[in-house]
Amino acid sequence: MAAQCPANGTPSIPVADIHTNPADPARPWRRTARTGIYQPHLVDDDQRSNDRGMF
């Protein structure tokens, strides 16, 4: 499912149903990613990542 805001610039909020199906094919990928294979590529002290309340 994809969400798209109106082209005229009207503020919008996309809404989606999130299903937590254990058979979801993304689950094995997520498990692999969390093992630390991306750790060497992460940027330390990136303000956009550190402040989760910021847009």
KOLGU-434087 format. One record per residue: residue in three letters; residue number from 0; y, z, x of N, C-alpha, C, CB in turn. Coordinates in steps of 0.2 Angstrom, whole numbers, plus 5000, padded with zeros to 4 digits. Each point is the difference from the previous one (the first is absolute). Glycine has a CB too. Example, Ala and Ser with C-alpha at 12.3 -4.5 7.8 and 13.67 -1.06 7.14 Angstrom:
BEGIN
+---------+-----+------+------+------+------+------+------+------+------+------+------+------+------+
| residuo | num |   nv |   nw |   nu |  cav |  caw |  cau |   cv |   cw |   cu |  cbv |  cbw |  cbu |
+---------+-----+------+------+------+------+------+------+------+------+------+------+------+------+
|     ALA |   0 | 4972 | 5039 | 5066 | 5006 | 5000 | 4996 | 5006 | 5000 | 5004 | 4994 | 5006 | 4991 |
|     SER |   1 | 5011 | 4990 | 5007 | 5006 | 5001 | 5004 | 5005 | 5003 | 4996 | 4997 | 4990 | 5006 |
+---------+-----+------+------+------+------+------+------+------+------+------+------+------+------+
***
This chain:
BEGIN
+---------+-----+------+------+------+------+------+------+------+------+------+------+------+------+
| residuo | num |   nv |   nw |   nu |  cav |  caw |  cau |   cv |   cw |   cu |  cbv |  cbw |  cbu |
+---------+-----+------+------+------+------+------+------+------+------+------+------+------+------+
|     MET |   0 | 4994 | 5000 | 5004 | 5006 | 5000 | 4996 | 5006 | 5000 | 5004 | 4994 | 5006 | 4991 |
|     ALA |   1 | 5011 | 4990 | 5008 | 5006 | 5000 | 5003 | 5006 | 5002 | 4996 | 4996 | 4991 | 5008 |
|     ALA |   2 | 5009 | 5012 | 4995 | 5006 | 5001 | 4996 | 5006 | 4997 | 5003 | 4995 | 5011 | 4997 |
|     GLN |   3 | 5010 | 4987 | 4999 | 5006 | 4996 | 5002 | 5006 | 5003 | 4996 | 4993 | 4990 | 5003 |
|     CYS |   4 | 5012 | 5011 | 5000 | 5006 | 5002 | 4997 | 5004 | 4994 | 4998 | 5001 | 5010 | 5007 |
|     PRO |   5 | 5003 | 4990 | 4988 | 5004 | 4995 | 4997 | 5004 | 4997 | 5006 | 5000 | 5005 | 4988 |
|     ALA |   6 | 5001 | 4988 | 5012 | 5004 | 4997 | 5005 | 5007 | 5001 | 4999 | 4992 | 4991 | 5000 |
|     ASN |   7 | 5011 | 5012 | 4995 | 5007 | 5001 | 4999 | 5002 | 5006 | 5003 | 4999 | 4994 | 4989 |
|     GLY |   8 | 4997 | 5010 | 5014 | 5002 | 5006 | 5004 | 5000 | 5006 | 4995 | 5007 | 4993 | 5007 |
|     THR |   9 | 4991 | 5007 | 4987 | 4999 | 5006 | 4996 | 4995 | 5005 | 5003 | 5003 | 4993 | 4990 |
|     PRO |  10 | 5000 | 5013 | 5011 | 4995 | 5005 | 5002 | 4994 | 5001 | 4996 | 5009 | 5006 | 5005 |
|     SER |  11 | 4985 | 4994 | 4998 | 4994 | 5000 | 4997 | 4995 | 5005 | 5003 | 5002 | 4989 | 4996 |
|     ILE |  12 | 4993 | 5013 | 5001 | 4995 | 5005 | 5003 | 4993 | 4996 | 4998 | 5007 | 5011 | 4999 |
|     PRO |  13 | 4989 | 4987 | 5005 | 4993 | 4997 | 4999 | 4996 | 5006 | 4998 | 5002 | 4990 | 5008 |
|     VAL |  14 | 4993 | 5009 | 4988 | 4995 | 5005 | 4997 | 4993 | 4997 | 5001 | 5009 | 5005 | 4992 |
|     ALA |  15 | 4987 | 4998 | 5010 | 4993 | 4998 | 5001 | 4995 | 5005 | 4999 | 5004 | 4992 | 5008 |
|     ASP |  16 | 4990 | 5006 | 4989 | 4994 | 5005 | 4999 | 4997 | 5000 | 5007 | 4999 | 4997 | 4988 |
|     ILE |  17 | 4999 | 5009 | 5015 | 4997 | 5000 | 5006 | 4993 | 5003 | 4998 | 5010 | 5002 | 5007 |
|     HIS |  18 | 4985 | 4994 | 4995 | 4993 | 5002 | 4999 | 4997 | 5003 | 5006 | 4999 | 4991 | 4991 |
|     THR |  19 | 4997 | 5014 | 5008 | 4997 | 5003 | 5006 | 4992 | 4999 | 5000 | 5009 | 5009 | 5000 |
|     ASN |  20 | 4990 | 4985 | 5000 | 4993 | 4998 | 5000 | 4997 | 5001 | 5007 | 5002 | 4991 | 4990 |
|     PRO |  21 | 4993 | 5013 | 5011 | 4997 | 5001 | 5006 | 4996 | 4993 | 5003 | 4998 | 5012 | 4997 |
|     ALA |  22 | 5001 | 4983 | 4999 | 4997 | 4994 | 5002 | 5006 | 4995 | 5003 | 4990 | 5002 | 4992 |
|     ASP |  23 | 5016 | 5000 | 5007 | 5005 | 4996 | 5002 | 5000 | 4998 | 5008 | 5007 | 5006 | 4992 |
|     PRO |  24 | 4993 | 4987 | 5009 | 4999 | 4998 | 5007 | 5005 | 5002 | 5005 | 4995 | 4990 | 4995 |
|     ALA |  25 | 5011 | 5013 | 5002 | 5005 | 5002 | 5005 | 4998 | 5007 | 5003 | 5009 | 4994 | 4994 |
|     ARG |  26 | 4987 | 5009 | 5003 | 4998 | 5007 | 5003 | 4997 | 5000 | 5007 | 4998 | 5003 | 4988 |
|     PRO |  27 | 4997 | 4992 | 5014 | 4998 | 5000 | 5006 | 5005 | 4999 | 5005 | 4989 | 4996 | 4996 |
|     TRP |  28 | 5016 | 4999 | 5003 | 5005 | 4998 | 5004 | 5005 | 5006 | 5001 | 4999 | 4988 | 4996 |
|     ARG |  29 | 5002 | 5016 | 4999 | 5004 | 5006 | 5001 | 4997 | 5005 | 5004 | 5005 | 4998 | 4989 |
|     ARG |  30 | 4989 | 5003 | 5010 | 4996 | 5005 | 5004 | 5000 | 4998 | 5008 | 4993 | 5002 | 4990 |
|     THR |  31 | 5007 | 4991 | 5011 | 5000 | 4998 | 5007 | 5007 | 5001 | 5003 | 4991 | 4992 | 4998 |
|     ALA |  32 | 5014 | 5007 | 4998 | 5007 | 5000 | 5002 | 5002 | 5008 | 5002 | 5003 | 4989 | 4993 |
|     ARG |  33 | 4994 | 5015 | 5003 | 5001 | 5007 | 5001 | 4997 | 5003 | 5006 | 5002 | 5001 | 4988 |
|     THR |  34 | 4993 | 4995 | 5015 | 4997 | 5003 | 5006 | 5004 | 5000 | 5006 | 4989 | 4996 | 4995 |
|     GLY |  35 | 5017 | 5001 | 5005 | 5004 | 5000 | 5005 | 5001 | 4993 | 5004 | 4997 | 5012 | 5001 |
|     ILE |  36 | 5000 | 4983 | 4997 | 5001 | 4994 | 5003 | 5007 | 4997 | 5001 | 4988 | 4997 | 4996 |
|     TYR |  37 | 5016 | 5005 | 4999 | 5007 | 4998 | 5001 | 5005 | 5005 | 5004 | 4998 | 4994 | 4989 |
|     GLN |  38 | 4999 | 5011 | 5012 | 5004 | 5005 | 5004 | 5004 | 4998 | 5006 | 4992 | 5008 | 4996 |
|     PRO |  39 | 5005 | 4988 | 5008 | 5004 | 4998 | 5006 | 5006 | 4995 | 4998 | 4989 | 5001 | 5007 |
|     HIS |  40 | 5011 | 4996 | 4987 | 5005 | 4995 | 4998 | 5006 | 5004 | 4996 | 4991 | 4991 | 5000 |
|     LEU |  41 | 5008 | 5015 | 4999 | 5005 | 5003 | 4996 | 5006 | 5002 | 5004 | 4991 | 5005 | 4993 |
|     VAL |  42 | 5015 | 4995 | 5003 | 5006 | 5001 | 5004 | 5002 | 5007 | 4998 | 5004 | 4988 | 4999 |
|     ASP |  43 | 4997 | 5016 | 5007 | 5002 | 5007 | 4999 | 5008 | 5001 | 4998 | 4991 | 5003 | 5009 |
|     ASP |  44 | 5010 | 5002 | 4987 | 5007 | 5001 | 4998 | 5003 | 4995 | 4997 | 5001 | 5008 | 5009 |
|     ASP |  45 | 4996 | 4988 | 4986 | 5003 | 4995 | 4996 | 5003 | 5003 | 4994 | 4992 | 4991 | 5004 |
|     GLN |  46 | 5014 | 5009 | 4995 | 5003 | 5004 | 4995 | 4998 | 4998 | 4993 | 5010 | 5001 | 5007 |
|     ARG |  47 | 4989 | 4992 | 4992 | 4997 | 4997 | 4994 | 4993 | 5003 | 4998 | 5007 | 4990 | 5002 |
|     SER |  48 | 4989 | 5012 | 5003 | 4994 | 5003 | 4999 | 5000 | 5007 | 4999 | 4995 | 4991 | 5006 |
|     ASN |  49 | 5009 | 5012 | 4998 | 5001 | 5008 | 5000 | 5003 | 5002 | 4993 | 5001 | 5000 | 5013 |
|     ASP |  50 | 5004 | 4997 | 4985 | 5003 | 5002 | 4994 | 4997 | 4997 | 4993 | 5011 | 5002 | 5007 |
|     ARG |  51 | 4984 | 5001 | 4990 | 4997 | 4996 | 4995 | 5004 | 5000 | 4993 | 4990 | 5004 | 5005 |
|     GLY |  52 | 5016 | 5000 | 4995 | 5004 | 4999 | 4994 | 5006 | 4995 | 5001 | 4997 | 5012 | 4998 |
|     MET |  53 | 5003 | 4984 | 5007 | 5005 | 4995 | 5001 | 4998 | 4993 | 4998 | 5004 | 5007 | 5010 |
|     PHE |  54 | 5001 | 4989 | 4988 | 4998 | 4994 | 4998 | 5002 | 4995 | 5005 | 5002 | 5003 | 4988 |
+---------+-----+------+------+------+------+------+------+------+------+------+------+------+------+
***
